[in-house]
């Protein structure tokens, strides 16, 4: 949802997923773990990652910031495009 607000053309033919309470809870947990190891990333990236983790989705992106999530959740499915 937030990515669609930032990049409205990306939402053209896609289903929009809205975060729920479990996504926010996991995002808070991820942010806490990242801070504990001295890493950080944008809050929206953390929430997007939490939504993917909770739904067992793979995130496909060019944004390398998502690599930080893998440091605290190795099961995060991430495909970086070049």
C-alpha positions as CSV (number, residue, x, y, z in Angstrom):
1,X,0.0,0.0,0.0
2,X,2.6,2.5,1.0
3,X,4.7,1.7,-2.0
4,X,1.7,2.4,-4.2
5,X,1.3,5.8,-2.6
6,X,5.0,6.5,-3.3
7,X,4.9,5.1,-6.8
8,X,1.2,5.1,-8.0
9,X,2.0,3.8,-11.5
10,X,3.3,0.6,-9.8
11,X,-0.3,-0.2,-8.6
12,X,-1.7,-0.2,-12.1
13,X,-2.7,-3.9,-12.5
14,X,-1.8,-5.1,-9.1
15,X,-3.7,-6.2,-6.1
16,X,-3.1,-3.8,-3.2
17,X,-2.3,-5.5,0.1
18,X,-2.9,-3.6,3.3
19,X,-0.8,-4.2,6.4
20,X,-2.5,-5.7,9.4
21,X,-1.7,-5.8,13.1
22,X,0.6,-8.9,12.7
23,X,2.6,-7.0,10.1
24,X,3.1,-4.0,12.4
25,X,4.1,-6.3,15.3
26,X,6.6,-8.1,13.1
27,X,7.9,-4.8,11.7
28,X,8.5,-3.6,15.3
29,X,10.3,-6.8,16.1
30,X,12.5,-6.5,13.0
31,X,13.3,-2.9,13.7
32,X,14.3,-3.8,17.3
33,X,16.6,-6.6,16.1
34,X,18.2,-4.4,13.4
35,X,18.9,-1.7,16.0
36,X,20.5,-4.3,18.3
37,X,23.0,-5.2,15.6
38,X,23.7,-1.6,14.7
39,X,21.7,-1.7,11.4
40,X,18.8,0.3,10.2
41,X,16.6,0.8,7.2
42,X,13.6,2.8,6.2
43,X,10.4,2.1,8.3
44,X,8.4,1.4,5.1
45,X,11.0,-1.1,4.0
46,X,10.7,-2.9,7.3
47,X,6.9,-3.0,7.0
48,X,7.1,-4.3,3.5
49,X,9.5,-7.0,4.6
50,X,7.2,-7.9,7.5
51,X,4.2,-8.2,5.1
52,X,6.2,-10.5,2.8
53,X,7.4,-12.6,5.7
54,X,3.9,-13.0,7.2
55,X,2.6,-14.1,3.8
56,X,5.6,-16.2,2.7
57,X,6.1,-13.9,-0.3
58,X,9.3,-13.2,-2.1
59,X,10.1,-9.5,-2.4
60,X,11.5,-8.6,-5.8
61,X,13.2,-5.2,-5.9
62,X,16.2,-3.1,-6.9
63,X,16.4,-1.6,-3.5
64,X,19.5,-3.0,-1.7
65,X,18.3,-1.6,1.6
66,X,16.2,-4.8,2.0
67,X,19.4,-6.8,2.4
68,X,19.5,-5.5,6.0
69,X,16.4,-7.5,6.8
70,X,18.1,-10.7,5.9
71,X,20.7,-10.1,8.6
72,X,18.0,-10.6,11.3
73,X,15.7,-12.9,9.3
74,X,17.6,-15.3,7.1
75,X,14.3,-16.7,5.9
76,X,13.3,-13.4,4.3
77,X,12.9,-14.2,0.6
78,X,14.6,-11.4,-1.4
79,X,15.4,-11.2,-5.0
80,X,17.5,-8.2,-6.0
81,X,17.3,-7.0,-9.6
82,X,20.3,-5.2,-11.1
